[in-house]
């Protein structure tokens, strides 16, 4: 397994084509806006090397028998699924942001199942290809970015009817040695911190859209791939000399619009090629895994709740009944989220490939809760923290010879609580509920792994309503009349 230092150096060696604020970025590793997100990924390596976290952060490869980072592991048991949820909470609580490796982990596990199923029907060799690729990922402890969401254009039209065929990523040329693809994938989490990009279809495809029913993996610096970094609230604060106004002084996340401009993919890295009837299975399998992965929001919630308890104490209101009750509610909501991700793991099952899958219904219920509870937790956090979350002077003002003493005098908390410490905690709350981390905590909670409506559709499909009706009718003595 890589050390965090080895990981950072491996990213430095990549020749990525990255743009941000209209300019090409030649060095993503040391860029002040991108570095916090790199630090967050590096923590997945650091935590895996700590003996106290070994059981959660690492696993034994079912291919090589070696100890590997759990983010590259294929789930072999219910225990693996449970530890995945625990790992998500642990990492969220230690970074306070998105640590970016979940999407790739979930893509690997979904492909381990679907490639096997395609081979079983068609006698293809996708699973063999995939396992060879997986061994490469595990042996080199690589970060894989999962690329699923197409830009979609007119959402009322299927891919083949779009005015621009490139609005969904598709095959434009077939060669003896591979395929050439064109299109774009949006919201790519941790894109420029990744060694590999794993592409999957974004929706269930039909026969007329079979050119879009493709899955493959390419190195992240493959010729023809361009990354355009997405903006985040308060992102340019990272360019300032001080750290306090960032809130989270070490960690962060990033997303990128990723363009594939006639990118060549060798056959050995193609895992689905026009088997359109399996596109829906891959999408739903990945989505179930990734909806479980929102255990990370529980960990970030732990950080936010801790910050709120601290600011309540600093403000001298921690003993007020209504404040105590609100913090109880925050904990209640956060632990309810944890119940969901653990439940879908415990109710998991073994697929034909040998990979263990989560219970899809409970995974979707969990993610539906994630679309709501973090928003209420954040509302309560802002309620308790007070208006200074959005009116706080800057760190430069605090350091100012002219007005710094005024800030220290008038923004001090209760006795023995300095204005500086109070400001640091308030900035963290701002970061988590409004600033850059709010992208990973709130908006990602809403739209990550599919929109709220996507989960509701899956819940309606997966719930056995007839069984519920039979139970009700039996208890009240109803017998269906036959015509």
ZINORKA-V480450 format. One line per field, one symbol per residue. ss: DSSP state (~ for helix, > for strand, _ for the rest). A space follows every 10 residues. Layout:
ss=???
This chain:
ss=___~~~~~~~ ~~_____>>> __>>>_____ _~~~~~~~~~ ~~~~~~~~__ ~~~~~~~>>> ______>>>~ ~~_____~~~ ~~~~~~~~~~ ~~~~~_____ _~~~~~~~~~ ~~~~~~~~~~ ~~___~~~~~ ~~~~~~~~~~ ___>>>>__> ________~~ ~___~~~__> >>>>___>>> >>>>>>>>>_ ~~~__>>>>_ ______~~~~ ~~_>>>>>>_ ____>>>>>_ ____~~~~~_ ___~~~____ ____>>>>>> >>>>>>~~~> >>>__~~~~~ ~~~~~~~~~~ ~~~~~~~~~~ ~~~~~~~~~~ ~~~~~_____ ~~~~~~~~~~ ~~~~~~~~~~ ~~~~~~__>> _____>>__~ ~~~~~~~~~~ ~~~~~~~~~~ ~~~~~__~~~ ~___~~~~~_ ___~~~~~~~ ________~~ ~~~~~~~~~~ ~~~__~~~~~ ~~~~~~~___ _~~~~~~~~~ ~~__~~~~~~ ~~~~~~____ ___
